[in-house]
Amino acid sequence: MTDYTLTAKARGDMGKGASRRLRRLGDEVPAIVYGGKEPAQPITLEGRAIKHALENESFYSHIIKLTVDGTDQDVILKDVQRHPFKPVIMHVDFLRVRADQKLTTRVPLHFINEDKCPGVKLQGGIITHNFTDLEIQCLPKDLPEYIEVDCIDLKLDDTIHLSDLKLPEGVVSIELAHGAEHDQPVASIHLPRAAVEAEAAAAPEAAEGAAGSEEAKD
């Protein structure tokens, strides 16, 4: 796993007005770190550093060493607020983590072997993704960078469910922990709509053709 380190400064002013003033001052992004037994702490991040970190998918599912005014703490990224149409990071939330306490977070799903499965390669199907990430619980040391969804055996009209995923040791699915009725579909494979409509349109014609052949025989 790649190690990430961020340096931040504590800030005393809070509220939307203070955050707007901070962003106007230059390359700084307001953020907050919370969790554990310590109170929530407003901080300021260097804009260039956090923007660069957010370009890496693994940053969203790694333990981050956050240094605030010289004091280190381990955190995970919990939320990023972005401007609705400008390439501007508005606010970032971090959650403190401890080595002996389980954490709950989301990790991305990586779908592999989609173009090699029989349903796509031989039967012309298209794979649909129902999830792009998964909410999990684990100790910090067991936090995976991503979880693979192997589609190699998928045939037409097959479905991969949460229970089919191979989770790393020590990692549990929050959704599945609620019971078997929460075993939701992750991906499925079906014919494209155009192909289905073409088959449906061809079926009556084929039936009429068969009927005509029988009449000719009579």
MDAnalysis code that builds the backbone (N, CA, C; Angstrom):
import MDAnalysis as mda
import numpy as np

u = mda.Universe.empty(654, n_residues=218, atom_resindex=np.repeat(np.arange(218), 3), trajectory=True)
u.add_TopologyAttr("name", ["N", "CA", "C"] * 218)
u.add_TopologyAttr("resid", np.arange(1, 219))
u.add_TopologyAttr("resname", ["MET", "THR", "ASP", "TYR", "THR", "LEU", "THR", "ALA", "LYS", "ALA", "ARG", "GLY", "ASP", "MET", "GLY", "LYS", "GLY", "ALA", "SER", "ARG", "ARG", "LEU", "ARG", "ARG", "LEU", "GLY", "ASP", "GLU", "VAL", "PRO", "ALA", "ILE", "VAL", "TYR", "GLY", "GLY", "LYS", "GLU", "PRO", "ALA", "GLN", "PRO", "ILE", "THR", "LEU", "GLU", "GLY", "ARG", "ALA", "ILE", "LYS", "HIS", "ALA", "LEU", "GLU", "ASN", "GLU", "SER", "PHE", "TYR", "SER", "HIS", "ILE", "ILE", "LYS", "LEU", "THR", "VAL", "ASP", "GLY", "THR", "ASP", "GLN", "ASP", "VAL", "ILE", "LEU", "LYS", "ASP", "VAL", "GLN", "ARG", "HIS", "PRO", "PHE", "LYS", "PRO", "VAL", "ILE", "MET", "HIS", "VAL", "ASP", "PHE", "LEU", "ARG", "VAL", "ARG", "ALA", "ASP", "GLN", "LYS", "LEU", "THR", "THR", "ARG", "VAL", "PRO", "LEU", "HIS", "PHE", "ILE", "ASN", "GLU", "ASP", "LYS", "CYS", "PRO", "GLY", "VAL", "LYS", "LEU", "GLN", "GLY", "GLY", "ILE", "ILE", "THR", "HIS", "ASN", "PHE", "THR", "ASP", "LEU", "GLU", "ILE", "GLN", "CYS", "LEU", "PRO", "LYS", "ASP", "LEU", "PRO", "GLU", "TYR", "ILE", "GLU", "VAL", "ASP", "CYS", "ILE", "ASP", "LEU", "LYS", "LEU", "ASP", "ASP", "THR", "ILE", "HIS", "LEU", "SER", "ASP", "LEU", "LYS", "LEU", "PRO", "GLU", "GLY", "VAL", "VAL", "SER", "ILE", "GLU", "LEU", "ALA", "HIS", "GLY", "ALA", "GLU", "HIS", "ASP", "GLN", "PRO", "VAL", "ALA", "SER", "ILE", "HIS", "LEU", "PRO", "ARG", "ALA", "ALA", "VAL", "GLU", "ALA", "GLU", "ALA", "ALA", "ALA", "ALA", "PRO", "GLU", "ALA", "ALA", "GLU", "GLY", "ALA", "ALA", "GLY", "SER", "GLU", "GLU", "ALA", "LYS", "ASP"])
u.atoms.positions = np.array([
    [0.831, -1.191, 0.000],
    [0.000, 0.000, 0.000],
    [0.874, 1.253, 0.000],
    [0.489, 2.231, -0.812],
    [1.215, 3.490, -0.871],
    [0.927, 4.309, 0.374],
    [1.956, 4.921, 0.922],
    [1.772, 5.782, 2.078],
    [1.495, 7.206, 1.608],
    [0.538, 7.846, 2.260],
    [0.222, 9.233, 1.946],
    [0.444, 10.082, 3.199],
    [1.033, 11.252, 3.000],
    [1.277, 12.185, 4.086],
    [0.785, 13.562, 3.669],
    [0.037, 14.206, 4.543],
    [-0.441, 15.563, 4.310],
    [-0.046, 16.437, 5.486],
    [0.309, 17.675, 5.200],
    [0.637, 18.642, 6.235],
    [-0.465, 19.686, 6.294],
    [-0.891, 20.011, 7.497],
    [-1.983, 20.966, 7.665],
    [-1.677, 21.930, 8.803],
    [-2.456, 23.005, 8.852],
    [-2.364, 23.987, 9.926],
    [-3.708, 24.074, 10.633],
    [-3.678, 24.190, 11.946],
    [-4.912, 24.377, 12.698],
    [-5.472, 25.766, 12.409],
    [-6.790, 25.889, 12.437],
    [-7.420, 27.203, 12.247],
    [-8.501, 27.394, 13.298],
    [-8.648, 28.616, 13.721],
    [-9.604, 28.902, 14.783],
    [-10.952, 29.372, 14.280],
    [-10.985, 29.962, 13.073],
    [-12.254, 30.477, 12.550],
    [-13.029, 29.360, 11.875],
    [-14.344, 29.366, 12.060],
    [-15.194, 28.336, 11.483],
    [-16.380, 28.995, 10.788],
    [-17.140, 28.187, 10.082],
    [-18.310, 28.697, 9.391],
    [-18.065, 28.902, 7.908],
    [-19.167, 29.065, 7.155],
    [-19.074, 29.210, 5.711],
    [-18.338, 30.475, 5.312],
    [-18.582, 31.550, 6.065],
    [-17.919, 32.805, 5.741],
    [-16.417, 32.703, 5.885],
    [-15.975, 32.055, 6.962],
    [-14.534, 31.887, 7.185],
    [-13.917, 31.006, 6.098],
    [-14.639, 29.977, 5.684],
    [-14.122, 29.093, 4.635],
    [-14.004, 29.834, 3.306],
    [-14.993, 30.681, 2.996],
    [-14.927, 31.448, 1.748],
    [-13.730, 32.393, 1.759],
    [-13.515, 33.058, 2.904],
    [-12.382, 33.975, 3.003],
    [-11.065, 33.226, 2.823],
    [-11.007, 32.019, 3.400],
    [-9.788, 31.224, 3.303],
    [-9.493, 30.862, 1.854],
    [-10.501, 30.442, 1.113],
    [-10.287, 30.059, -0.279],
    [-9.909, 31.261, -1.141],
    [-10.451, 32.435, -0.796],
    [-10.124, 33.629, -1.572],
    [-8.687, 34.080, -1.358],
    [-8.123, 33.719, -0.221],
    [-6.762, 34.159, 0.097],
    [-5.713, 33.508, -0.795],
    [-6.032, 32.389, -1.383],
    [-5.054, 31.733, -2.245],
    [-5.173, 30.232, -2.230],
    [-4.060, 29.556, -2.295],
    [-4.018, 28.101, -2.462],
    [-4.179, 27.377, -1.131],
    [-5.345, 27.546, -0.502],
    [-5.622, 26.877, 0.765],
    [-7.039, 26.321, 0.745],
    [-7.210, 25.149, 1.362],
    [-8.505, 24.474, 1.385],
    [-8.911, 24.207, 2.829],
    [-10.113, 24.642, 3.241],
    [-10.574, 24.346, 4.600],
    [-10.909, 22.875, 4.749],
    [-10.650, 22.329, 5.929],
    [-10.928, 20.917, 6.193],
    [-11.198, 20.742, 7.676],
    [-11.580, 19.534, 8.037],
    [-11.809, 19.218, 9.450],
    [-11.403, 17.773, 9.693],
    [-10.872, 17.505, 10.867],
    [-10.538, 16.144, 11.267],
    [-11.293, 15.855, 12.559],
    [-11.949, 14.698, 12.616],
    [-12.783, 14.375, 13.776],
    [-12.687, 12.886, 14.069],
    [-13.349, 12.469, 15.147],
    [-13.350, 11.064, 15.531],
    [-12.448, 10.790, 16.709],
    [-12.634, 9.618, 17.318],
    [-11.855, 9.268, 18.503],
    [-12.322, 10.049, 19.714],
    [-11.475, 10.154, 20.686],
    [-11.831, 10.834, 21.926],
    [-11.508, 12.330, 21.892],
    [-10.806, 12.761, 20.863],
    [-10.442, 14.166, 20.757],
    [-11.551, 14.952, 20.059],
    [-11.664, 16.246, 20.359],
    [-12.693, 17.067, 19.702],
    [-12.366, 17.282, 18.230],
    [-13.374, 17.624, 17.463],
    [-13.168, 17.946, 16.055],
    [-12.244, 19.153, 15.932],
    [-11.373, 19.125, 14.939],
    [-10.385, 20.189, 14.779],
    [-10.427, 20.751, 13.361],
    [-10.787, 22.024, 13.211],
    [-10.724, 22.665, 11.890],
    [-9.265, 22.854, 11.479],
    [-8.963, 22.576, 10.227],
    [-7.597, 22.692, 9.736],
    [-7.588, 23.337, 8.352],
    [-6.407, 23.671, 7.898],
    [-6.210, 24.228, 6.565],
    [-5.196, 23.381, 5.820],
    [-5.526, 23.004, 4.592],
    [-4.645, 22.202, 3.757],
    [-4.073, 23.048, 2.622],
    [-2.882, 22.690, 2.180],
    [-2.330, 23.318, 0.986],
    [-3.100, 22.796, -0.223],
    [-3.693, 23.702, -0.977],
    [-4.548, 23.312, -2.092],
    [-3.880, 22.422, -3.108],
    [-2.653, 22.758, -3.484],
    [-1.957, 21.974, -4.505],
    [-1.729, 20.538, -4.027],
    [-1.384, 20.378, -2.754],
    [-1.092, 19.045, -2.226],
    [-2.342, 18.173, -2.196],
    [-3.467, 18.719, -1.720],
    [-4.678, 17.901, -1.624],
    [-5.246, 17.610, -3.015],
    [-5.137, 18.555, -3.947],
    [-5.611, 18.308, -5.310],
    [-4.815, 17.180, -5.959],
    [-3.506, 17.199, -5.753],
    [-2.658, 16.146, -6.322],
    [-2.997, 14.783, -5.709],
    [-3.210, 14.763, -4.388],
    [-3.530, 13.503, -3.717],
    [-4.860, 12.936, -4.208],
    [-5.837, 13.795, -4.431],
    [-7.168, 13.353, -4.836],
    [-7.196, 12.809, -6.267],
    [-6.133, 13.014, -7.022],
    [-6.056, 12.457, -8.364],
    [-5.755, 10.956, -8.350],
    [-5.338, 10.434, -7.194],
    [-5.013, 9.020, -7.046],
    [-6.182, 8.278, -6.406],
    [-6.683, 7.266, -7.100],
    [-7.813, 6.498, -6.569],
    [-7.497, 5.898, -5.205],
    [-6.259, 5.457, -5.019],
    [-5.889, 4.793, -3.768],
    [-5.933, 5.726, -2.564],
    [-5.873, 7.032, -2.801],
    [-5.929, 7.994, -1.693],
    [-7.255, 7.885, -0.939],
    [-8.297, 7.478, -1.639],
    [-9.632, 7.407, -1.041],
    [-9.794, 6.194, -0.128],
    [-8.868, 5.239, -0.192],
    [-9.011, 4.026, 0.614],
    [-7.694, 3.639, 1.283],
    [-6.927, 4.639, 1.696],
    [-5.667, 4.402, 2.389],
    [-5.647, 5.140, 3.724],
    [-4.828, 4.629, 4.616],
    [-4.555, 5.366, 5.843],
    [-3.618, 6.524, 5.488],
    [-3.956, 7.702, 5.941],
    [-3.191, 8.911, 5.631],
    [-2.559, 9.436, 6.919],
    [-1.285, 9.765, 6.853],
    [-0.636, 10.409, 8.000],
    [-0.838, 11.911, 7.860],
    [-1.648, 12.457, 8.736],
    [-1.957, 13.892, 8.717],
    [-1.160, 14.587, 9.814],
    [-0.331, 15.514, 9.421],
    [0.493, 16.260, 10.370],
    [-0.093, 17.653, 10.537],
    [-0.587, 17.939, 11.743],
    [-1.191, 19.243, 12.034],
    [-0.295, 19.978, 13.018],
    [0.342, 21.037, 12.537],
    [1.254, 21.832, 13.372],
    [2.283, 20.944, 14.075],
    [2.820, 19.973, 13.337],
    [3.879, 19.131, 13.870],
    [3.413, 17.873, 14.587],
    [2.111, 17.712, 14.795],
    [1.578, 16.531, 15.474],
    [0.964, 15.579, 14.458],
    [1.405, 14.313, 14.483],
    [0.928, 13.313, 13.527],
    [-0.306, 12.588, 14.046],
    [-1.192, 12.254, 13.123],
    [-2.346, 11.409, 13.442],
    [-2.737, 10.652, 12.187],
    [-3.209, 9.418, 12.375],
    [-3.653, 8.599, 11.253],
    [-5.125, 8.857, 10.984],
    [-5.454, 9.068, 9.709],
    [-6.832, 9.393, 9.331],
    [-7.175, 8.679, 8.025],
    [-8.468, 8.668, 7.706],
    [-8.928, 8.273, 6.378],
    [-9.794, 9.402, 5.831],
    [-9.858, 9.488, 4.541],
    [-10.697, 10.487, 3.887],
    [-12.165, 10.065, 3.993],
    [-13.016, 10.962, 4.471],
    [-14.439, 10.635, 4.615],
    [-15.321, 11.372, 3.621],
    [-14.938, 12.590, 3.250],
    [-15.808, 13.335, 2.345],
    [-15.018, 14.446, 1.666],
    [-15.366, 14.703, 0.408],
    [-14.793, 15.818, -0.348],
    [-15.940, 16.599, -0.966],
    [-16.007, 17.883, -0.671],
    [-17.029, 18.743, -1.261],
    [-16.375, 19.566, -2.370],
    [-16.941, 19.475, -3.557],
    [-16.402, 20.185, -4.718],
    [-17.400, 21.222, -5.215],
    [-16.890, 22.241, -5.869],
    [-17.747, 23.253, -6.479],
    [-18.574, 22.584, -7.578],
    [-19.848, 22.956, -7.723],
    [-20.717, 22.258, -8.689],
    [-20.252, 22.352, -10.133],
    [-19.538, 23.413, -10.516],
    [-19.100, 23.486, -11.908],
    [-17.685, 24.026, -12.088],
    [-17.034, 24.472, -11.028],
    [-15.650, 24.923, -11.122],
    [-14.715, 23.844, -10.577],
    [-13.485, 23.752, -11.071],
    [-12.529, 22.762, -10.544],
    [-11.937, 23.215, -9.211],
    [-12.826, 23.361, -8.234],
    [-12.431, 23.891, -6.929],
    [-12.859, 22.922, -5.829],
    [-11.950, 22.608, -4.916],
    [-12.277, 21.785, -3.749],
    [-12.765, 22.728, -2.655],
    [-13.971, 22.506, -2.191],
    [-14.592, 23.409, -1.222],
    [-14.239, 23.053, 0.218],
    [-14.228, 21.747, 0.526],
    [-13.997, 21.320, 1.910],
    [-13.652, 19.836, 1.916],
    [-12.850, 19.429, 2.906],
    [-12.445, 18.031, 3.029],
    [-12.645, 17.572, 4.473],
    [-13.183, 16.359, 4.646],
    [-13.377, 15.774, 5.973],
    [-12.462, 14.563, 6.146],
    [-11.811, 14.481, 7.304],
    [-10.982, 13.333, 7.655],
    [-11.491, 12.715, 8.956],
    [-11.369, 11.389, 9.062],
    [-11.752, 10.671, 10.270],
    [-10.516, 10.048, 10.902],
    [-10.314, 10.301, 12.198],
    [-9.187, 9.688, 12.901],
    [-9.407, 8.184, 13.034],
    [-8.317, 7.424, 12.929],
    [-8.406, 5.978, 13.097],
    [-7.346, 5.520, 14.084],
    [-7.630, 4.375, 14.723],
    [-6.681, 3.757, 15.650],
    [-6.419, 2.328, 15.212],
    [-5.193, 1.887, 15.434],
    [-4.788, 0.560, 14.968],
    [-5.630, -0.548, 15.578],
    [-6.159, -0.341, 16.801],
    [-6.899, -1.402, 17.493],
    [-8.413, -1.260, 17.369],
    [-8.872, -0.336, 16.544],
    [-10.314, -0.130, 16.399],
    [-10.717, -0.278, 14.930],
    [-11.799, -1.031, 14.692],
    [-12.280, -1.215, 13.331],
    [-12.834, 0.100, 12.784],
    [-12.665, 0.282, 11.494],
    [-13.183, 1.476, 10.833],
    [-14.174, 1.070, 9.755],
    [-15.059, 1.982, 9.426],
    [-16.039, 1.763, 8.369],
    [-15.798, 2.789, 7.273],
    [-15.631, 2.305, 6.063],
    [-15.360, 3.197, 4.942],
    [-15.790, 2.523, 3.652],
    [-15.620, 3.215, 2.537],
    [-15.954, 2.668, 1.230],
    [-14.678, 2.490, 0.419],
    [-14.596, 1.391, -0.310],
    [-13.447, 1.140, -1.182],
    [-13.966, 0.861, -2.599],
    [-13.188, 1.233, -3.619],
    [-13.649, 1.035, -5.001],
    [-13.671, -0.434, -5.405],
    [-14.544, -0.736, -6.350],
    [-14.598, -2.060, -6.960],
    [-13.888, -2.011, -8.309],
    [-13.032, -2.991, -8.567],
    [-12.362, -3.118, -9.855],
    [-12.924, -4.329, -10.581],
    [-13.580, -4.102, -11.707],
    [-14.181, -5.178, -12.498],
    [-13.148, -5.688, -13.507],
    [-12.847, -6.979, -13.429],
    [-11.815, -7.550, -14.295],
    [-12.411, -8.660, -15.172],
    [-11.736, -8.922, -16.288],
    [-12.082, -10.004, -17.228],
    [-13.470, -9.840, -17.849],
    [-13.933, -8.623, -17.970],
    [-15.254, -8.410, -18.563],
    [-15.285, -8.807, -20.041],
    [-14.213, -8.469, -20.762],
    [-14.206, -8.761, -22.193],
    [-13.866, -10.218, -22.504],
    [-13.525, -10.991, -21.468],
    [-13.135, -12.389, -21.671],
    [-14.239, -13.369, -21.279],
    [-15.272, -12.900, -20.623],
    [-16.310, -13.825, -20.155],
    [-17.169, -14.303, -21.330],
    [-17.742, -15.514, -21.246],
    [-18.551, -16.057, -22.350],
    [-19.734, -15.170, -22.726],
    [-20.350, -14.531, -21.728],
    [-21.527, -13.713, -22.004],
    [-21.246, -12.527, -22.898],
    [-20.026, -12.016, -22.858],
    [-19.637, -10.891, -23.715],
    [-18.965, -11.393, -24.979],
    [-17.982, -12.261, -24.813],
    [-17.140, -12.691, -25.929],
    [-17.892, -13.565, -26.927],
    [-18.781, -14.429, -26.432],
    [-19.450, -15.387, -27.316],
    [-20.921, -15.100, -27.536],
    [-21.558, -14.412, -26.566],
    [-23.008, -14.250, -26.642],
    [-23.456, -12.810, -26.867],
    [-22.505, -11.880, -26.961],
    [-22.852, -10.503, -27.304],
    [-23.521, -9.703, -26.208],
    [-23.367, -10.129, -24.972],
    [-23.995, -9.425, -23.865],
    [-23.219, -8.183, -23.439],
    [-23.875, -7.363, -22.618],
    [-23.272, -6.163, -22.041],
    [-23.376, -6.254, -20.524],
    [-22.274, -5.938, -19.839],
    [-22.248, -6.000, -18.376],
    [-22.673, -4.660, -17.783],
    [-23.565, -4.721, -16.823],
    [-24.028, -3.531, -16.105],
    [-23.504, -3.562, -14.685],
    [-22.956, -2.439, -14.222],
    [-22.459, -2.334, -12.849],
    [-23.528, -1.679, -11.972],
    [-23.900, -2.345, -10.895],
    [-24.858, -1.774, -9.943],
    [-24.165, -0.983, -8.840],
    [-22.886, -1.291, -8.592],
    [-22.090, -0.582, -7.599],
    [-20.730, -0.250, -8.207],
    [-20.161, 0.853, -7.775],
    [-18.786, 1.179, -8.147],
    [-17.860, 1.126, -6.939],
    [-18.447, 1.088, -5.737],
    [-17.646, 0.933, -4.522],
    [-18.445, 0.142, -3.500],
    [-17.796, -0.239, -2.410],
    [-18.428, -1.102, -1.414],
    [-18.110, -0.583, -0.018],
    [-19.127, -0.519, 0.825],
    [-18.917, -0.113, 2.214],
    [-18.457, -1.331, 3.018],
    [-17.331, -1.182, 3.691],
    [-16.739, -2.299, 4.429],
    [-16.382, -1.875, 5.849],
    [-16.061, -2.879, 6.658],
    [-15.545, -2.638, 8.010],
    [-14.340, -3.540, 8.226],
    [-13.280, -2.976, 8.805],
    [-12.064, -3.746, 9.049],
    [-11.141, -2.949, 9.958],
    [-10.084, -3.599, 10.426],
    [-9.029, -2.893, 11.143],
    [-8.193, -2.111, 10.124],
    [-7.578, -1.024, 10.556],
    [-6.764, -0.230, 9.618],
    [-5.724, -1.062, 8.864],
    [-5.119, -2.041, 9.519],
    [-4.081, -2.839, 8.860],
    [-4.640, -3.709, 7.738],
    [-5.944, -3.970, 7.765],
    [-6.565, -4.834, 6.763],
    [-7.254, -4.050, 5.648],
    [-7.159, -2.718, 5.679],
    [-7.872, -1.902, 4.704],
    [-7.356, -2.160, 3.291],
    [-8.206, -2.669, 2.379],
    [-7.745, -2.935, 1.004],
    [-7.807, -1.669, 0.153],
    [-6.934, -1.618, -0.831],
    [-6.944, -0.474, -1.758],
    [-8.178, -0.537, -2.648],
    [-8.577, -1.738, -3.028],
    [-9.770, -1.960, -3.834],
    [-10.171, -3.423, -3.686],
    [-11.353, -3.754, -4.206],
    [-11.843, -5.131, -4.198],
    [-12.146, -5.530, -5.634],
    [-11.623, -6.681, -6.044],
    [-11.819, -7.145, -7.415],
    [-13.158, -7.859, -7.571],
    [-13.792, -7.613, -8.696],
    [-14.996, -8.337, -9.100],
    [-14.631, -9.075, -10.383],
    [-14.420, -10.384, -10.274],
    [-13.968, -11.177, -11.416],
    [-15.171, -11.659, -12.226],
    [-15.256, -11.213, -13.484],
    [-16.395, -11.550, -14.337],
    [-16.102, -12.689, -15.304],
    [-15.005, -13.397, -15.119],
    [-14.518, -14.363, -16.088],
    [-15.526, -15.467, -16.418],
    [-16.384, -15.856, -15.478],
    [-17.313, -16.971, -15.709],
    [-18.719, -16.520, -16.082],
    [-18.938, -15.225, -16.228],
    [-20.293, -14.738, -16.490],
    [-20.810, -15.172, -17.855],
    [-22.036, -15.718, -17.836],
    [-22.747, -16.042, -19.075],
    [-23.951, -15.116, -19.178],
    [-24.590, -15.139, -20.314],
    [-25.729, -14.269, -20.548],
    [-26.789, -14.463, -19.461],
    [-27.273, -13.344, -18.913],
    [-28.298, -13.296, -17.860],
    [-27.791, -13.751, -16.491],
    [-26.482, -13.901, -16.333],
    [-25.903, -14.189, -15.012],
    [-25.795, -12.902, -14.190],
    [-25.694, -13.087, -12.873],
    [-25.564, -11.957, -11.952],
    [-24.524, -12.279, -10.887],
    [-23.704, -11.310, -10.565],
    [-22.781, -11.413, -9.430],
    [-23.385, -10.661, -8.256],
    [-23.514, -11.346, -7.120],
    [-24.063, -10.728, -5.914],
    [-22.953, -10.393, -4.921],
    [-23.311, -9.623, -3.900],
    [-22.335, -9.260, -2.869],
    [-21.677, -10.491, -2.263],
    [-22.470, -11.544, -2.057],
    [-21.939, -12.757, -1.433],
    [-20.940, -13.491, -2.328],
    [-20.899, -13.147, -3.617],
    [-19.955, -13.778, -4.541],
    [-18.578, -13.122, -4.496],
    [-18.465, -11.950, -3.899],
    [-17.193, -11.242, -3.866],
    [-16.231, -11.918, -2.894],
    [-14.974, -11.972, -3.280],
    [-13.937, -12.536, -2.418],
    [-13.273, -11.403, -1.646],
    [-13.725, -11.201, -0.418],
    [-13.192, -10.125, 0.401],
    [-11.904, -10.571, 1.080],
    [-10.943, -9.668, 1.250],
    [-9.702, -10.019, 1.951],
    [-9.988, -10.430, 3.395],
    [-9.081, -11.167, 3.968],
    [-9.234, -11.605, 5.354],
    [-9.361, -10.390, 6.269],
    [-10.316, -10.462, 7.175],
    [-10.514, -9.374, 8.126],
    [-11.442, -8.282, 7.642],
    [-11.952, -8.409, 6.411],
    [-12.821, -7.389, 5.821],
    [-14.240, -7.947, 5.690],
    [-15.232, -7.189, 6.138],
    [-16.624, -7.625, 6.023],
    [-17.436, -6.553, 5.297],
    [-18.449, -7.003, 4.583],
    [-19.372, -6.099, 3.900],
    [-20.426, -5.612, 4.888],
    [-20.591, -4.304, 4.996],
    [-21.601, -3.743, 5.901],
    [-22.994, -4.173, 5.469],
    [-23.243, -4.184, 4.170],
    [-24.567, -4.534, 3.664],
    [-24.902, -5.986, 3.990],
    [-23.980, -6.895, 3.755],
    [-24.230, -8.310, 4.034],
    [-24.364, -8.589, 5.521],
    [-23.733, -7.752, 6.346],
    [-23.822, -7.939, 7.793],
    [-25.248, -7.762, 8.292],
    [-26.102, -7.121, 7.486],
    [-27.504, -6.903, 7.872],
    [-28.379, -8.126, 7.582],
    [-27.836, -9.127, 6.891],
    [-28.612, -10.336, 6.623],
    [-28.619, -10.721, 5.159],
    [-29.029, -11.963, 4.898],
    [-29.013, -12.505, 3.538],
    [-29.927, -11.734, 2.588],
    [-30.971, -11.104, 3.125],
    [-31.885, -10.353, 2.268],
    [-31.225, -9.093, 1.690],
    [-30.043, -8.769, 2.188],
    [-29.299, -7.605, 1.676],
    [-28.221, -8.017, 0.674],
    [-28.302, -9.233, 0.178],
    [-27.329, -9.733, -0.795],
    [-27.664, -9.164, -2.173],
    [-27.278, -7.945, -2.406],
    [-27.679, -7.217, -3.604],
    [-26.816, -7.583, -4.819],
    [-27.360, -7.394, -6.021],
    [-26.581, -7.643, -7.237],
    [-25.524, -6.562, -7.436],
    [-24.325, -6.988, -7.788],
    [-23.217, -6.068, -8.031],
    [-23.058, -5.810, -9.522],
    [-23.205, -6.854, -10.315],
    [-23.089, -6.729, -11.773],
    [-23.937, -7.814, -12.423],
    [-24.424, -7.530, -13.620],
    [-25.219, -8.511, -14.361],
    [-24.935, -8.345, -15.853],
    [-25.272, -9.368, -16.618],
    [-24.992, -9.334, -18.060],
    [-26.244, -9.707, -18.838],
    [-26.592, -8.861, -19.809],
    [-27.779, -9.086, -20.629],
    [-27.491, -8.630, -22.051],
    [-28.345, -9.047, -22.967],
    [-28.245, -8.578, -24.335],
    [-28.571, -7.088, -24.395],
    [-27.969, -6.351, -25.333],
    [-28.339, -4.937, -25.507],
    [-29.818, -4.822, -25.846],
    [-30.430, -3.701, -25.494],
    [-31.859, -3.515, -25.726],
    [-32.214, -3.678, -27.201],
    [-31.374, -3.173, -28.088],
    [-31.657, -3.271, -29.521],
    [-31.740, -4.735, -29.962],
    [-30.861, -5.564, -29.404],
    [-30.872, -6.984, -29.773],
    [-32.125, -7.669, -29.243],
    [-32.543, -7.302, -28.029],
    [-33.750, -7.881, -27.448],
    [-34.974, -7.494, -28.262],
    [-35.047, -6.207, -28.661],
    [-36.187, -5.736, -29.453],
    [-36.208, -6.401, -30.822],
    [-35.023, -6.614, -31.401],
    [-34.957, -7.276, -32.710],
    [-35.443, -8.715, -32.609],
    [-35.072, -9.397, -31.542],
    [-35.526, -10.782, -31.346],
    [-37.037, -10.834, -31.161],
    [-37.560, -9.859, -30.383],
    [-39.002, -9.824, -30.132],
    [-39.768, -9.565, -31.425],
    [-39.212, -8.676, -32.275],
    [-39.880, -8.373, -33.549],
    [-39.806, -9.550, -34.506],
    [-38.720, -10.301, -34.438],
    [-38.545, -11.427, -35.359],
    [-39.388, -12.639, -34.977],
    [-39.761, -12.729, -33.699],
    [-40.496, -13.903, -33.235],
    [-41.842, -14.073, -33.933],
    [-42.708, -13.032, -34.049],
    [-43.999, -13.221, -34.747],
    [-43.809, -13.588, -36.222],
    [-42.786, -12.972, -36.863],
    [-42.549, -13.286, -38.265],
    [-42.156, -14.751, -38.440],
    [-41.336, -15.223, -37.514],
    [-40.926, -16.622, -37.581],
    [-42.122, -17.544, -37.373],
    [-43.021, -17.157, -36.457],
    [-44.215, -17.967, -36.187],
    [-45.120, -17.988, -37.409],
    [-45.283, -16.824, -38.069],
    [-46.121, -16.766, -39.246],
    [-45.536, -17.630, -40.366],
    [-44.204, -17.559, -40.506],
    [-43.535, -18.364, -41.525],
    [-43.746, -19.849, -41.292],
    [-43.680, -20.265, -40.041],
    [-43.887, -21.673, -39.722],
    [-45.311, -22.092, -40.014],
    [-46.272, -21.194, -39.659],
    [-47.689, -21.501, -39.917],
    [-47.934, -21.637, -41.422],
    [-47.317, -20.742, -42.207],
    [-47.495, -20.788, -43.665],
    [-46.960, -22.078, -44.243],
    [-45.867, -22.548, -43.718],
    [-45.279, -23.804, -44.205],
    [-46.189, -24.957, -43.933],
    [-46.839, -24.959, -42.751],
    [-47.759, -26.036, -42.417],
    [-48.964, -26.030, -43.340],
    [-49.481, -24.791, -43.635],
    [-50.634, -24.696, -44.531],
    [-50.284, -25.217, -45.929],
    [-49.095, -24.892, -46.377],
    [-48.669, -25.346, -47.726],
    [-48.613, -26.855, -47.789],
    [-48.239, -27.473, -46.700],
    [-48.174, -28.927, -46.670],
    [-49.562, -29.521, -46.754],
    [-50.524, -28.846, -46.076],
    [-51.896, -29.352, -46.114],
    [-52.478, -29.254, -47.531],
])
